[in-house]
Structure formats: structure tokens, C-alpha cells
Amino acid sequence: MDWLQGLRETGAEPWEPVGTGSFAAASLGFAGLMVVAATVQDGWIPLLDGVNLVFHEAGHPIFGLFGSETLGFLGGTLMQLLVPVIVGGAFWRKRQALGAAVAALWAGENGLNIARYMADARSQLLPLVGGGEHDWATLFGQWGCLARDTAIAGAVRAAGWMVMLGAWAWLAWRWRRSRQA
């Protein structure tokens, strides 16, 4: 419960102001990433998704340590989401809105990447690192929902877009509050 008390105490501190220049630069970056994410041919943003893939692959053995084969398969996606959430949490705790919003944008973009992988569960056309089994084909097969891979992926993709847009809207709100203060 000490961590919860720490969150409460941190919540009483004011947020660092979001300057107009920072907000403008972040808005251009957000817009640029969203345009690239919406228009990239194969759904892969090389630099960002390359980093995400490193975390994804690291998640398999880390979560596999818990002894569950299912958790081992799911661990890649969990780690891929957990890293930006932890980064965002660190910025949130320090009351740094810009960093928290960028981390949320990163988490949302991960949702698009994860949805791309989920949608490939039946067709299995995406190249896999080191070959092996397709995480989402295995998981959806175990859970009896393989035939709904694209529908589930569509929902995850929509959630990713909502997180990205929500991150920008929240940052805009923090910027406005900074201007009012």
C-alpha cells in the first residue's frame, strides 16, 4: 500500500506546464506518426516497430518463466504494451504531461502493431522472427476464436487509434490548463 500512498501524494503535486512550443512540436510529431501509421503500406513503421519487436521478443522468455505455455505466447504482446505503460507511469508520477502523452501515443501505436499480428493469425503471411509458431494463431486457436482474428484485430486497432487520439487530446487539455495558470 506504500506505492498507493505515493501515488496519492504525487497526485497532489501540480503538473509541469506544457509550453506552446513543446505542444506545437508534439502535435506535429503526433500528426506525423498518425499519418504514417494510417498510410504505411504494410502497417510496419521501421524504427518504432523495430524497437517494439525487441520488447515483444524479450517478453516471451520473461513471461515464460511463470511456467505457463499460454503466458509464454502472450508474453510478447504483454511486454510490448507494458514497456510504454511503465514509461508513461514514470512520467505521470513526475507530473510531466508531455512525456506521459508521448508514452501513451507509443502504447496506442503498439495496439496497431499488435492488431496487424492478430489479423494475420489465420493467413500467417507475416514473417516471424526465427520462424516458430505464430503467437496469435496459437492463442486464438486455444481460445476457440481463430475464425474471429480479423474482427478482434479490428477492435484492437480501433482501441489503438483511440489511445493515440486521446493522448493528444489530453496533452492539448494540459497545454490549455498551463496557459490558464
C-alpha positions as CSV (number, residue, x, y, z in Angstrom):
1,M,0.0,0.0,0.0
2,D,3.0,2.3,0.2
3,W,3.0,2.7,-3.6
4,L,-0.6,3.7,-3.5
5,Q,0.1,6.3,-0.9
6,G,2.9,7.5,-3.1
7,L,0.5,7.9,-6.0
8,R,-1.9,9.9,-3.8
9,E,0.9,12.2,-2.6
10,T,2.2,12.6,-6.1
11,G,-1.3,13.4,-7.4
12,A,-1.3,16.4,-5.1
13,E,1.6,18.0,-6.9
14,P,1.0,20.3,-9.8
15,W,1.7,19.2,-13.3
16,E,4.7,20.7,-15.1
17,P,3.4,23.3,-17.5
18,V,3.2,22.4,-21.2
19,G,4.8,25.2,-23.2
20,T,3.3,26.3,-26.5
21,G,6.5,25.3,-28.4
22,S,6.5,21.9,-26.8
23,F,2.9,21.4,-27.5
24,A,3.3,22.5,-31.2
25,A,6.2,20.2,-31.7
26,A,4.5,17.3,-30.1
27,S,1.3,18.0,-32.1
28,L,3.4,17.9,-35.3
29,G,5.0,14.6,-34.2
30,F,1.7,13.1,-33.2
31,A,0.1,14.1,-36.5
32,G,3.1,12.8,-38.4
33,L,3.1,9.4,-36.7
34,M,-0.7,9.1,-37.2
35,V,-0.4,9.9,-40.9
36,V,2.4,7.4,-41.3
37,A,0.5,4.8,-39.3
38,A,-2.6,5.3,-41.4
39,T,-0.8,5.2,-44.8
40,V,2.2,2.9,-44.5
41,Q,1.7,0.1,-47.0
42,D,2.4,-2.9,-44.9
43,G,1.5,-1.5,-41.4
44,W,5.1,-1.5,-40.3
45,I,6.9,1.7,-39.1
46,P,10.5,0.5,-39.3
47,L,12.2,2.4,-36.4
48,L,9.3,2.4,-34.0
49,D,8.1,-1.1,-34.7
50,G,11.6,-2.5,-34.7
51,V,12.0,-1.3,-31.1
52,N,8.6,-2.7,-30.3
53,L,9.7,-6.0,-31.7
54,V,12.7,-6.2,-29.4
55,F,10.4,-5.8,-26.4
56,H,7.9,-8.2,-27.9
57,E,10.6,-10.9,-28.3
58,A,12.0,-10.3,-24.8
59,G,8.6,-10.8,-23.3
60,H,8.3,-14.4,-24.4
61,P,11.1,-15.8,-22.2
62,I,10.4,-13.4,-19.4
63,F,6.7,-14.3,-19.1
64,G,7.6,-17.9,-20.0
65,L,9.4,-18.1,-16.6
66,F,6.0,-18.2,-15.0
67,G,5.6,-21.8,-16.3
68,S,2.5,-21.4,-18.5
69,E,2.9,-22.0,-22.2
70,T,0.0,-19.7,-22.9
71,L,1.6,-16.9,-20.8
72,G,4.8,-17.5,-22.8
73,F,3.0,-16.9,-26.1
74,L,1.1,-13.9,-24.7
75,G,4.2,-12.5,-23.0
76,G,5.4,-10.9,-26.2
77,T,2.3,-8.8,-26.6
78,L,2.2,-8.1,-22.8
79,M,5.8,-6.8,-22.8
80,Q,5.2,-4.8,-25.9
81,L,2.4,-3.0,-24.1
82,L,3.9,-3.0,-20.6
83,V,7.1,-1.1,-21.5
84,P,5.3,2.1,-22.8
85,V,2.9,1.9,-19.9
86,I,5.7,1.8,-17.4
87,V,7.5,4.6,-19.2
88,G,4.2,6.6,-19.2
89,G,3.7,5.8,-15.5
90,A,7.1,7.2,-14.7
91,F,6.3,10.4,-16.5
92,W,2.8,10.5,-14.8
93,R,4.4,10.1,-11.4
94,K,6.7,13.0,-12.1
95,R,3.7,15.0,-13.4
96,Q,5.3,15.5,-16.8
97,A,2.4,15.7,-19.2
98,L,4.4,15.7,-22.4
99,G,6.3,12.5,-21.6
100,A,3.2,10.8,-20.4
101,A,1.3,11.7,-23.6
102,V,4.1,10.5,-25.8
103,A,4.3,7.2,-23.9
104,A,0.5,6.8,-24.4
105,L,1.0,7.5,-28.1
106,W,3.6,4.8,-28.2
107,A,1.3,2.4,-26.4
108,G,-1.5,3.2,-28.9
109,E,0.8,2.7,-31.8
110,N,1.7,-0.7,-30.3
111,G,-2.0,-1.5,-30.5
112,L,-1.9,-1.0,-34.2
113,N,1.1,-3.3,-34.5
114,I,-0.5,-5.9,-32.3
115,A,-3.7,-5.8,-34.3
116,R,-1.7,-6.4,-37.5
117,Y,-0.2,-9.5,-36.0
118,M,-3.6,-10.7,-34.7
119,A,-5.2,-10.2,-38.1
120,D,-2.6,-12.5,-39.6
121,A,-3.5,-15.4,-37.3
122,R,-5.2,-17.5,-40.0
123,S,-3.3,-16.5,-43.0
124,Q,0.2,-16.4,-41.3
125,L,1.7,-14.3,-44.1
126,L,3.9,-12.1,-41.8
127,P,7.5,-13.2,-41.4
128,L,8.2,-14.4,-37.9
129,V,11.5,-13.7,-36.1
130,G,13.3,-17.0,-36.0
131,G,10.4,-18.9,-37.5
132,G,8.5,-20.8,-34.9
133,E,4.8,-20.7,-34.0
134,H,2.5,-17.7,-34.7
135,D,1.6,-16.3,-31.2
136,W,-1.9,-15.2,-32.1
137,A,-2.7,-18.3,-34.2
138,T,-1.8,-20.4,-31.2
139,L,-3.7,-18.2,-28.7
140,F,-6.8,-17.7,-30.8
141,G,-6.8,-21.5,-31.5
142,Q,-6.6,-22.3,-27.8
143,W,-9.3,-19.9,-27.0
144,G,-11.6,-21.1,-29.8
145,C,-11.8,-17.7,-31.6
146,L,-9.4,-18.2,-34.5
147,A,-12.2,-17.5,-37.1
148,R,-12.6,-14.1,-35.5
149,D,-9.0,-13.0,-35.8
150,T,-9.7,-10.1,-38.1
151,A,-12.7,-8.9,-36.1
152,I,-10.7,-8.9,-32.8
153,A,-7.8,-7.2,-34.6
154,G,-10.2,-4.5,-35.8
155,A,-11.3,-3.8,-32.2
156,V,-7.7,-3.7,-31.0
157,R,-6.8,-1.4,-33.9
158,A,-9.7,0.9,-33.0
159,A,-8.5,0.9,-29.4
160,G,-5.0,1.8,-30.5
161,W,-6.3,4.8,-32.5
162,M,-8.5,5.9,-29.6
163,V,-5.5,5.8,-27.2
164,M,-3.4,7.8,-29.7
165,L,-6.1,10.4,-30.2
166,G,-6.9,10.5,-26.5
167,A,-3.2,11.1,-25.7
168,W,-3.1,14.1,-28.0
169,A,-6.4,15.4,-26.6
170,W,-5.2,15.1,-23.1
171,L,-2.0,16.8,-23.9
172,A,-4.0,19.6,-25.5
173,W,-6.0,19.9,-22.4
174,R,-2.9,20.0,-20.2
175,W,-1.5,22.7,-22.5
176,R,-4.6,24.8,-22.2
177,R,-4.6,24.4,-18.4
178,S,-0.9,25.5,-18.4
179,R,-1.9,28.6,-20.4
180,Q,-4.7,29.4,-17.9
181,A,-2.4,29.1,-14.9
